[in-house]
Amino acid sequence: MKNVRLIFVLLLVVNCTPDTSDVDTLDTSNIQPEVQNCIDDLPKVRLTNNGTRSFEFIVYGHDYSTLHTQNLTASSDSGWVELPNNDVIIVATNNIDYGQKIPINLVLCDNIEFEIDTNNVLILSD
């Protein structure tokens, strides 16, 4: 009788063990964060004008040299602007909202978005 119980328990264990050949595995070899795909790419910035007025978008380098300048009408954006990895000053200006500035330190692979919000204020986008 003991042998019959032991055989019954062994059969239950064998039948209850999952068969791993039917289990789908997730292939994670192609899943990488975007940051890992970047290798020494120059940093980029973009300004989106969600305000009600046109702005001049200017990027100054740490030595106050002009790295980029562009006029942005309301509801437009600058597209991605590639910059050297350095300290820069992002400026949005017009005759009414003069010289709004955000200083930022850029490093390789940065993609930073700025916005002129609905109140015509320059902010760093989330």
Number of C-alpha atoms within 10 A of each C-alpha: 6 7 8 9 10 11 12 12 12 12 11 11 11 11 10 9 8 10 9 8 7 7 8 7 8 6 7 7 6 6 7 9 8 8 10 8 10 12 9 9 16 17 19 20 18 19 26 21 26 20 19 14 18 21 24 16 23 19 23 17 18 15 8 10 10 13 16 14 14 13 15 18 17 16 13 14 19 17 12 14 16 16 20 15 17 14 15 22 20 23 20 30 19 14 10 9 14 12 17 17 16 15 14 13 11 19 17 16 18 18 17 17 16 20 20 25 16 13 10 21 16 25 16 13 13 7
